[in-house]
Structures are given as C-alpha cells and as structure tokens.
Amino acid sequence: MIIVGLFLTVNLFAQNAEIKIKTSAVCDRCKKTIEYDLLFEKGIKKASLDLDSKVVAVVYNPKKTDEQKIRIAITKIRYDADTMAADSVAYSKLPDCCKKDAPEHR
C-alpha cells in the first residue's frame, strides 16, 4: 500500500513543469492578484511572484496548458509577461498603484 501511494505521489509530481516569467508587477497588490488569478487557469498548480525580481514561478501540468498560454493569461490579468505586453484594456483598469508607468515606479 505504501509503495502504491509513493508511486502515485512521484507520478503526480513528474507530470508537472515549471516556468519563470518576467512581469511588470510593482507592489504587494500585484503579487496577490497574479498569484490568485493564475490559479483559475486550467493546468496551473501554483504561482509564486518574487517582487524584487518581478519574476513569477508557475508550476503547471503540461498536458493541460503550455508556456504561451500562461503568458497570455498573465497579460489578460493586466501585466506584462516576458516580451508580451499587458492587454491594454485590462491594464487601463489596474489601480494606479499597480501601473508600471505610475510616477512612484519610474
């Protein structure tokens, strides 16, 4: 029984992949938004944003999503994802504290 449980646990972790994506996040509110909203995307298991580097580490199931879909999801959440710019309509709805071009972030 223990061996079967161990096999299933190892098999589940082996199916996951991780990607690190540079974002335009600037504050704790950005961090909470990105980490929370990404969990609603199909195949994403975990998202963790380091505000100092502005890099989000995403653990995902490659059978359900891929790196490009994750980047697109981040742009729809209102943030840049690597070289992809944030969706302009979504970005305009960000609070001022989260806008990368706000005076306090220049």
N, C-alpha and C positions, 0 to 999 in steps of 0.2 A: 504494500500500500504506500509506504514512504517513497519507494523508488518511482512509482507511477506519479505521485504528487510532485516529486523533484523533476521528473521528465517534463511534465506539463508546465511547470514554472519556467524551466530553462527554455522550452519551446516557445512560450509566450514572449519572453524577452528577446529571443533570437529573431523574432519576426519584426521587431521594431528597429527603426533607424533614427538618426539624429541629424539635424541641420542647424547651422548657426547663421542668422540673418541680421545684417546691419539695419537698424531702424532709425527713424527720426524722433524717437521718444525723448522727452526732455524732463519729465517730472514723475513723481510717485503716482499721480493720477493716470498718466500714460501707461506706466508699468501695470497698474491694476487692470486697466482697460484691455491692453494687449493680452496679458496672461489669462484673463477671464474669457474674453471673446473668442480667443483661439480654441478654447476647449469645446466650443459648439461646432467646430468644423469637423467634418467626417474624417476619421482616422487619426486625429491628433490626440495623443495621450497626455502630454504635459508640455507646458510652455513656461519658460523662466527668463525674464529680462534682467540683464545687468545694466543698470542706468549709467554707470560710469563709462562703459564702452558702447552703450546703446545697442548691444547685441542680444537678440532673443535666441535662446536654445530651444528647439522644438523636437520633442520625441514623438514619432508618428509611425503608423503602420503603412509601409509602402504598398501594400495590397489595396489600400483604401484611398490613398492620396499620394501626391508627389510634391517635389520641391517647388515647382512652378505654381501649383495650386495653393500652396502655403503662402508664397509671396503675394499672390493675388488676394488671398484672404486678408493679409496684413494691410494691403493698400485699400481694401474696402472698409477696414476698421478705421481708416483715416491716417495711416502712417506710411512713410516710405519703406520699401523692402529691398535692400541692396540697391540696385540701379533703377528699380521701378518706383516711379513717383506715386504718392498717395492719390487716391481718387479725388479729383478736385471738388466735386460736390460734397463728398463726405468730409474732406479736410476743412471746408468752409464752416462746417457745423461743430468743429472742435472748440472747446473752451479756449479762451485767449492764452491761458497758462500752458496749454499743450501745443501751441503753434510754434513751429521751429523758427519762424521769422519774427516772433514777438521780440520787442526791444530788449527784454531781460535775458534772451537767449542768444543774442548776437555776439 
